[in-house]
Amino acid sequence: MLTVHVIKRFLLFWGIALGVIWADQQTKSWIQSFLADHGGVFVMAPCLSLVRVWNKGISFGLFDHMGTIWLFLVFVCIAVLFFTVRTYKDRSYWLVALYGLVTGGAVGNGIDRVRGGAVFDFIDFHWGSVHFPAFNLADASISVGAVLLAFFYRK
């Protein structure tokens, strides 16, 4: 039976997920156009640049040799998250919001994989010649959501 709380959780989950998807796709589109006009790299600060990186692995370029298996895993993760939010009616609003963050990020990167076989990453933090792997808004959403979910589920 649908209650007000179930509907609120559903709207919160999809509102956040769709917001992340929209913001991720918009930033990727804008940055790709911007970088095309600036030679593929734009230095914003001494330790922050915008770059053009196509990632065939998961977040931060990990496991790039595994090919299209990631697209399948994205769909499995999204299904599990959606099922978890839908079935467990006692979930807190914060927990549902975090599921929305992770789902939105997974879908955002999944869209890239469907379109081009790889994820577009563009945020490059570095200190001198040491670079943190390039990432995007979807990666950040997944990472923040997953870390905060780990805090929720720790015992």
FIRO-208099 format. One line per field, with one value per residue: residue in one letter; x, z, y of N, C-alpha, C in turn. Coordinates in Angstrom, 1 decimal, padded with zeros to 4 digits. Atoms other than C-alpha are relative to their C-alpha. Example, Ala and Ser with C-alpha at 12.3 -4.5 7.8 and 13.67 -1.06 7.14 Angstrom:
FIRO-208099
residuo	[A,S]
nu	[000.9,-000.9]
nw	[000.0,000.0]
nv	[-001.2,-001.1]
cau	[012.3,013.7]
caw	[007.8,007.1]
cav	[-004.5,-001.1]
cu	[000.9,-000.8]
cw	[000.0,000.8]
cv	[001.2,001.1]
//
This chain:
FIRO-208099
residuo	[M,L,T,V,H,V,I,K,R,F,L,L,F,W,G,I,A,L,G,V,I,W,A,D,Q,Q,T,K,S,W,I,Q,S,F,L,A,D,H,G,G,V,F,V,M,A,P,C,L,S,L,V,R,V,W,N,K,G,I,S,F,G,L,F,D,H,M,G,T,I,W,L,F,L,V,F,V,C,I,A,V,L,F,F,T,V,R,T,Y,K,D,R,S,Y,W,L,V,A,L,Y,G,L,V,T,G,G,A,V,G,N,G,I,D,R,V,R,G,G,A,V,F,D,F,I,D,F,H,W,G,S,V,H,F,P,A,F,N,L,A,D,A,S,I,S,V,G,A,V,L,L,A,F,F,Y,R,K]
nu	[000.8,-000.8,000.3,-000.6,-001.4,-000.5,000.0,-001.0,-001.3,-000.1,-000.2,-001.3,-001.0,000.0,-000.3,-001.4,-000.6,000.2,-000.8,-001.4,-000.2,000.1,-001.2,-001.1,000.0,-000.2,-001.4,-000.9,000.2,-000.6,-001.4,-000.5,000.0,-001.0,-001.3,-000.2,-000.5,-001.2,-001.1,000.1,-000.4,000.2,-000.5,000.9,-000.7,-001.3,000.2,001.3,000.2,001.0,-000.7,000.9,-000.4,001.0,-000.3,000.7,000.2,000.9,-000.5,-001.5,-000.8,-000.3,000.5,000.4,-000.2,001.1,000.9,001.5,000.7,000.4,001.3,000.9,-000.1,000.7,001.5,000.3,-000.1,001.1,001.2,-000.1,000.3,001.4,000.8,-000.2,000.8,001.4,000.5,-000.1,000.8,-000.5,-001.3,000.0,-000.1,-001.4,-000.4,000.6,-000.7,-001.3,000.2,000.2,-001.3,-000.8,000.7,-000.2,-001.3,-000.1,000.7,-000.8,-001.2,000.6,000.4,-001.2,-000.5,000.9,-000.3,-001.3,-000.8,-000.9,000.5,-000.8,-000.4,-000.6,-000.6,-001.3,-000.8,-001.4,-001.0,-001.2,000.2,000.8,001.4,001.0,000.7,001.1,001.4,001.0,001.1,000.7,-000.9,000.0,001.3,-000.1,-001.0,000.6,001.1,-000.5,-000.7,001.1,000.8,-000.8,000.2,001.4,000.1,-001.0,000.6]
nw	[000.0,000.1,-001.0,000.2,-000.2,001.2,001.2,-000.3,000.2,001.4,000.6,-000.4,000.7,001.4,000.1,-000.1,001.1,001.2,-000.1,000.3,001.4,000.8,-000.2,000.5,001.5,000.4,-000.2,001.0,001.3,-000.1,-000.1,001.3,001.0,-000.5,000.2,001.4,000.3,-000.8,000.2,-000.8,-001.4,-000.5,-001.3,-000.8,-001.2,000.0,-000.3,000.6,001.5,000.8,001.0,000.8,-000.2,000.2,-001.0,000.2,-001.3,-001.0,-000.5,-000.1,000.9,-000.5,000.8,001.4,000.9,-000.1,001.1,-000.1,-001.1,-000.9,000.3,-000.6,-001.4,-000.3,-000.1,-001.2,-001.2,000.1,-000.4,-001.5,-000.7,000.1,-000.7,-001.4,-000.4,000.2,-000.9,-001.4,-000.3,-001.2,000.3,-000.3,001.1,000.3,000.6,001.3,000.7,000.4,001.1,001.2,000.5,000.6,001.2,001.0,000.5,000.8,001.3,000.8,000.7,000.9,001.3,000.8,000.5,001.1,001.1,000.6,-000.4,-001.0,-000.8,000.2,-001.3,000.3,-001.2,-000.2,-001.2,000.1,-000.8,000.9,001.0,-000.6,000.3,-000.5,001.2,000.5,-000.3,000.4,-001.0,-000.3,-000.9,-001.3,-000.6,-000.4,-001.1,-001.2,-000.4,-000.5,-001.3,-001.0,-000.2,-000.8,-001.4,-000.4,-000.2,-000.9,-001.3]
nv	[-001.2,-001.2,-001.0,-001.3,000.2,000.8,-001.0,-001.0,000.7,000.2,-001.3,-000.4,000.8,-000.3,-001.4,-000.1,000.8,-000.7,-001.2,000.4,000.4,-001.2,-000.9,000.7,000.0,-001.4,-000.4,000.7,-000.7,-001.3,000.1,000.5,-001.1,-001.0,000.5,000.0,-001.4,-000.3,001.0,001.3,-000.2,-001.4,-000.1,-000.8,-000.4,000.7,001.4,000.5,-000.2,000.7,000.9,000.9,001.4,001.0,001.1,001.3,000.8,-000.5,-001.2,-000.3,000.8,001.3,001.2,-000.4,001.2,001.0,-000.2,-000.4,000.6,-001.1,-000.4,001.0,-000.2,-001.2,000.3,000.8,-000.9,-000.8,000.8,000.3,-001.2,-000.4,001.0,-000.2,-001.2,000.3,001.0,-000.3,-001.1,-000.6,-000.8,-001.4,-000.9,-000.2,001.2,000.0,-001.1,000.5,000.9,-000.8,-000.4,001.1,000.4,-001.0,000.1,001.2,-000.2,-001.0,000.7,001.0,-000.7,-000.1,001.3,000.4,-000.9,000.1,001.1,-000.5,-001.1,-001.2,-000.6,-001.3,-000.7,000.5,-000.6,000.4,-000.7,000.1,001.0,001.0,-000.2,000.9,000.4,-000.9,000.5,-000.8,-000.2,001.3,000.8,-000.6,000.3,001.4,000.1,-000.6,000.9,001.3,-000.3,-000.3,001.3,000.8,-000.5,000.4,001.4,000.5,000.4]
cau	[000.0,001.3,001.5,002.6,006.0,006.5,005.6,007.9,010.8,010.1,010.0,013.2,015.1,014.1,014.4,018.0,018.9,017.4,019.1,022.5,022.0,020.9,023.8,026.3,025.3,025.1,028.6,030.1,028.5,029.6,033.1,033.6,032.6,034.8,037.8,037.4,038.0,040.9,043.1,041.9,043.3,042.4,044.3,041.9,044.2,047.8,046.3,043.1,042.7,040.0,041.1,039.6,039.9,037.9,037.7,036.8,037.0,035.2,035.7,039.2,040.2,040.3,039.9,039.8,040.8,037.4,035.5,031.7,031.1,030.8,027.7,026.0,027.2,025.8,022.3,022.6,023.6,020.8,018.2,019.5,019.4,015.9,014.6,016.1,014.5,011.2,010.9,012.1,009.5,011.4,014.4,015.3,015.0,018.8,019.4,017.0,018.8,022.2,020.8,019.6,023.1,024.7,022.0,022.2,025.9,025.7,023.1,025.1,028.2,026.0,024.7,028.3,029.1,026.0,026.8,030.5,031.8,033.6,033.0,034.1,036.1,037.4,038.3,042.0,043.5,047.2,050.2,053.1,053.5,051.4,047.8,044.8,042.9,040.5,036.8,033.5,030.3,028.8,032.0,031.9,028.2,028.9,031.9,030.2,027.1,029.0,031.2,028.1,026.2,029.1,028.7,025.0,025.5,028.5,027.8]
caw	[000.0,-000.9,002.0,002.2,003.5,000.6,-002.0,-000.3,-000.4,-004.0,-005.0,-003.0,-004.5,-008.1,-007.6,-006.5,-009.0,-011.9,-010.6,-010.6,-014.0,-015.5,-013.8,-014.8,-018.5,-018.6,-017.2,-019.5,-022.5,-021.5,-020.6,-023.9,-025.9,-023.7,-023.9,-027.7,-027.8,-025.4,-026.8,-024.5,-021.3,-019.2,-016.1,-013.5,-010.5,-009.6,-008.5,-010.6,-014.4,-016.8,-019.0,-021.6,-020.5,-021.7,-019.0,-019.9,-016.3,-013.2,-011.1,-011.3,-014.2,-012.2,-014.1,-017.6,-019.1,-018.3,-021.3,-021.5,-018.4,-016.5,-018.4,-017.3,-013.7,-013.8,-014.6,-011.9,-009.3,-010.4,-010.1,-006.6,-005.4,-006.8,-005.4,-002.0,-001.9,-003.1,-000.8,002.5,003.7,006.9,005.2,006.5,004.2,004.4,003.4,000.4,-000.6,-000.6,-002.7,-005.1,-005.3,-006.1,-008.6,-010.4,-010.7,-012.0,-014.6,-015.6,-016.3,-017.8,-020.4,-021.4,-021.7,-023.9,-026.1,-026.6,-024.8,-022.2,-019.5,-020.0,-017.0,-016.8,-013.2,-012.7,-009.2,-009.2,-007.1,-009.4,-011.5,-009.2,-010.5,-008.8,-011.4,-013.5,-012.5,-013.2,-011.3,-011.5,-010.0,-007.2,-006.5,-006.4,-004.1,-001.7,-001.6,-001.1,001.7,003.5,003.0,004.6,007.7,007.8,007.7,010.0,013.3]
cav	[000.0,003.4,005.8,009.4,008.3,005.8,008.5,011.0,008.5,007.7,011.4,012.1,009.2,010.0,013.8,013.4,010.7,012.7,015.9,014.2,012.7,016.1,018.0,015.3,015.2,019.0,019.5,016.8,018.5,021.9,020.9,018.9,022.0,024.3,022.0,021.8,025.6,025.4,022.6,019.8,021.2,024.3,025.2,026.6,026.8,025.7,022.3,022.0,021.6,020.6,017.7,015.4,011.7,008.8,006.1,002.5,001.3,002.2,005.3,006.8,004.6,001.4,-002.0,-000.4,-003.8,-005.4,-003.9,-003.7,-005.8,-002.4,-001.5,-004.7,-004.1,-000.6,-001.9,-004.5,-001.9,000.4,-002.4,-003.4,000.2,000.8,-002.5,-001.7,001.8,000.4,-002.6,-001.3,001.1,001.9,003.6,007.0,010.0,010.5,006.9,007.2,010.5,008.7,005.9,008.6,010.0,006.7,005.8,009.1,008.8,005.3,006.2,009.3,007.2,004.5,007.0,007.7,004.0,003.4,006.5,006.0,002.9,005.0,007.6,011.2,012.4,016.0,017.1,016.8,017.5,017.5,018.6,019.3,016.2,014.0,013.6,012.2,010.2,012.4,012.1,013.7,014.8,011.3,009.7,012.3,011.6,007.8,008.2,010.6,008.5,005.3,006.7,008.1,004.8,003.0,005.2,004.5,000.8,000.5,-001.3]
cu	[000.9,-000.4,000.7,001.5,000.7,000.1,001.1,001.4,000.2,000.3,001.4,001.1,000.1,000.4,001.5,000.7,-000.1,000.8,001.5,000.2,000.0,001.3,001.3,000.1,000.2,001.5,000.9,-000.2,000.7,001.5,000.6,000.1,001.1,001.4,000.4,000.6,001.3,001.1,000.0,000.4,-000.2,000.4,-000.8,000.7,001.3,-000.2,-001.2,000.0,-001.2,000.7,-001.0,000.6,-001.2,000.4,-000.9,-000.2,-001.1,000.6,001.5,000.8,000.3,-000.6,-000.4,000.1,-001.3,-001.1,-001.4,-000.6,-000.5,-001.4,-001.0,000.0,-000.7,-001.5,-000.3,000.0,-001.3,-001.3,000.0,-000.4,-001.5,-000.9,000.1,-000.8,-001.5,-000.6,000.1,-000.6,000.5,001.3,-000.2,000.1,001.5,000.6,-000.5,000.8,001.4,-000.1,-000.3,001.3,000.8,-000.7,000.1,001.4,000.2,-000.7,000.7,001.2,-000.5,-000.4,001.2,000.4,-000.9,000.3,001.3,000.9,001.0,-000.6,000.9,000.3,000.8,000.6,001.3,000.7,001.4,000.9,001.3,-000.3,-000.9,-001.5,-000.9,-000.8,-001.2,-001.4,-001.0,-001.1,-000.6,001.0,000.0,-001.3,000.0,000.9,-000.6,-001.1,000.4,000.6,-001.1,-000.9,000.8,-000.1,-001.3,-000.1,001.1,-000.7,001.0]
cw	[000.0,001.1,-000.3,000.1,-001.2,-001.2,000.2,-000.3,-001.5,-000.7,000.3,-000.8,-001.5,-000.3,000.0,-001.1,-001.3,000.0,-000.3,-001.4,-000.9,000.2,-000.6,-001.5,-000.5,000.1,-001.0,-001.3,-000.1,000.0,-001.3,-001.0,000.4,-000.3,-001.5,-000.5,000.7,-000.1,000.9,001.4,000.4,001.4,000.8,001.2,000.0,000.2,-000.7,-001.5,-000.5,-001.1,-000.8,000.2,-000.2,000.8,-000.4,001.2,000.8,000.5,000.1,-000.9,000.4,-000.9,-001.4,-001.0,-000.1,-001.0,000.4,001.2,001.0,-000.3,000.6,001.5,000.5,000.1,001.2,001.3,000.1,000.4,001.5,000.8,-000.1,000.8,001.6,000.5,000.0,001.0,001.5,000.4,001.2,-000.2,000.4,-001.3,-000.4,-000.8,-001.5,-000.9,-000.5,-001.1,-001.3,-000.6,-000.7,-001.3,-001.1,-000.6,-000.9,-001.3,-000.8,-000.7,-000.9,-001.3,-000.9,-000.6,-001.2,-001.3,-000.7,000.5,001.1,000.7,-000.2,001.4,-000.4,001.2,000.3,001.2,-000.1,001.0,-000.7,-001.1,000.5,-000.2,000.7,-001.3,-000.3,000.4,-000.5,001.2,000.4,000.9,001.4,000.8,000.5,001.2,001.3,000.6,000.6,001.4,001.1,000.3,000.9,001.5,000.5,000.4,000.9,001.3,001.0]
cv	[001.3,001.0,001.3,-000.1,-000.7,001.0,001.0,-000.6,-000.2,001.3,000.5,-000.8,000.4,001.5,000.1,-000.7,000.8,001.3,-000.3,-000.3,001.3,000.8,-000.7,000.1,001.5,000.5,-000.7,000.7,001.3,000.0,-000.5,001.2,001.0,-000.5,000.0,001.4,000.3,-001.1,-001.2,000.1,001.5,000.0,001.0,000.6,-000.8,-001.6,-000.6,000.4,-000.8,-000.7,-000.8,-001.4,-000.9,-001.3,-001.2,-000.8,000.6,001.4,000.1,-000.9,-001.4,-001.1,000.4,-001.2,-000.9,000.3,000.3,-000.7,001.1,000.5,-001.0,000.2,001.3,-000.3,-000.9,000.8,000.9,-000.8,-000.4,001.2,000.3,-001.0,000.2,001.2,-000.4,-001.0,000.3,001.3,000.8,000.8,001.4,000.8,000.2,-001.2,000.0,001.1,-000.6,-001.1,000.7,000.5,-001.0,-000.4,001.0,000.0,-001.2,000.1,001.0,-000.6,-001.0,000.6,000.2,-001.3,-000.4,000.9,-000.3,-001.1,000.4,001.2,001.2,000.6,001.3,000.8,-000.6,000.8,-000.5,000.9,-000.2,-001.1,-001.2,000.3,-001.0,-000.4,000.9,-000.6,001.0,000.2,-001.3,-000.8,000.6,-000.4,-001.5,-000.1,000.6,-000.8,-001.3,000.1,000.2,-001.2,-000.9,000.4,-000.3,-001.4,-000.6,-000.4,000.0]
//
